[in-house]
């Protein structure tokens, strides 16, 4: 009887922790879902940022992405983050610490393969017509981002 009571007490204490973890969970995205996301944002520039919590250049670039979204030149731009982290539990505190205010997902293996991600950060830019216009690895600063957004926004 004592074992059953102890087990029930342990389960009752663990339930709120599991619920909290589920609330902080970062959803996954696969290639088909990304296609749907881009299609839903047709007419806008969509920037897809592949990153990881352990990546020093990503830690520099992500605050630039947060800042650039506040610029008038980025009003028709949608930014989405795709994490390549193996441990998704690291994401919620990381995103909170950098004040990330755009959607972030765990990148499905099919996305990593489709975009041939071998180094990060890796950025993919879709034009307003929903086609990939620019892609590449390396840190992109705020000024360059604004220039890219302006150029792509003018290509209908």
C-alpha positions in Angstrom: 0.0 0.0 0.0 2.8 2.4 0.9 4.4 1.7 -2.5 1.2 2.5 -4.3 0.7 5.8 -2.4 4.3 6.8 -3.0 3.9 6.0 -6.7 0.7 8.0 -6.9 2.4 11.0 -5.1 5.3 10.8 -7.5 3.0 10.8 -10.5 1.0 13.7 -9.2 4.2 15.7 -8.7 5.5 14.9 -12.1 2.4 15.8 -14.0 2.8 19.6 -13.7 6.4 19.3 -14.8 5.5 17.3 -17.9 2.7 19.9 -18.7 5.2 22.7 -18.4 7.7 21.0 -20.7 4.9 20.3 -23.2 3.9 24.0 -23.2 7.5 25.0 -23.9 8.0 22.4 -26.6 9.1 23.7 -30.0 7.2 22.0 -32.8 8.8 20.4 -35.8 8.6 21.4 -39.4 9.1 19.3 -42.5 9.6 20.2 -46.1 5.9 20.0 -47.0 5.0 22.2 -44.0 7.6 24.8 -45.1 6.1 24.8 -48.6 2.7 25.5 -47.0 4.1 28.2 -44.9 5.7 29.9 -47.9 2.5 29.6 -49.9 0.5 31.1 -47.1 2.9 34.1 -47.1 2.9 34.6 -50.9 3.4 38.3 -51.7 5.9 38.7 -48.9 9.6 38.0 -48.7 10.2 34.9 -46.5 13.5 34.4 -44.8 14.3 30.9 -43.4 17.1 30.9 -40.9 18.7 27.5 -40.0 20.5 27.8 -36.7 21.6 26.0 -33.5 21.9 27.0 -29.9 25.6 26.0 -29.8 26.6 28.1 -32.9 28.5 31.3 -32.1 27.7 33.1 -35.4 24.0 32.2 -34.9 24.1 33.8 -31.5 25.2 37.0 -33.2 22.8 36.8 -36.2 19.6 36.0 -34.3 19.5 39.4 -32.4 20.0 41.1 -35.8 17.0 39.2 -37.1 14.9 40.3 -34.2 16.1 43.9 -34.7 15.6 44.0 -38.5 12.0 42.9 -38.2 11.2 46.3 -36.5 12.5 48.3 -39.5 9.9 49.8 -41.9 11.8 48.1 -44.8 10.9 44.7 -43.3 7.2 45.3 -43.1 6.4 42.7 -45.8 9.0 40.2 -44.6 8.4 37.1 -42.6 11.2 35.4 -40.7 11.1 31.8 -39.6 13.8 30.0 -37.6 14.6 26.3 -38.1 16.7 24.8 -35.4 19.1 21.9 -36.2 19.7 21.2 -32.5 19.6 17.6 -31.4 18.3 18.5 -27.9 15.1 20.4 -28.3 15.0 21.1 -24.6 17.7 23.7 -25.1 15.5 25.8 -27.4 12.9 27.5 -25.1 15.5 29.1 -22.7 17.7 30.0 -25.7 14.9 31.7 -27.6 13.7 33.5 -24.4 17.2 34.8 -23.7 17.5 36.3 -27.2 14.0 37.6 -27.1 13.1 35.8 -30.4 9.7 37.1 -31.6 9.3 35.1 -34.8 8.2 31.5 -35.3 10.8 28.8 -34.6 10.6 25.1 -35.4 12.8 22.1 -35.2 14.0 21.4 -38.7 13.0 18.0 -40.0 15.7 15.8 -41.5 14.1 16.2 -45.0 14.6 20.0 -44.7 18.2 19.7 -43.7 18.8 17.4 -46.7 16.7 19.4 -49.2 18.7 22.6 -48.5 22.0 20.7 -48.2 22.7 22.2 -44.8 26.3 21.5 -43.9 27.1 24.7 -42.0 25.1 27.3 -40.1 23.8 29.8 -40.0 22.3 29.1 -43.3 19.7 31.4 -44.8 17.1 30.9 -47.5 15.2 33.8 -49.0 12.0 33.4 -50.9 10.7 36.2 -53.1 7.1 37.4 -53.1 6.2 34.8 -55.8 7.2 32.0 -53.4 10.4 31.0 -55.2 13.8 30.6 -53.6 15.8 33.7 -54.7 18.9 33.5 -52.6 20.4 30.9 -50.2 23.8 30.5 -48.5 25.7 29.9 -45.3 27.3 32.5 -43.1 26.4 35.4 -40.8 24.3 38.1 -42.4 24.3 41.5 -40.7 21.3 43.9 -40.3 22.4 46.2 -43.2 22.8 43.3 -45.6 19.4 41.9 -44.5 17.7 45.2 -45.2 19.4 45.4 -48.6 18.3 41.8 -49.5 14.7 42.4 -48.3 14.5 45.6 -50.4 15.8 43.9 -53.5 13.6 40.8 -53.2 10.5 42.8 -52.3 10.8 44.7 -55.6 10.8 41.4 -57.6 7.1 40.5 -58.1 
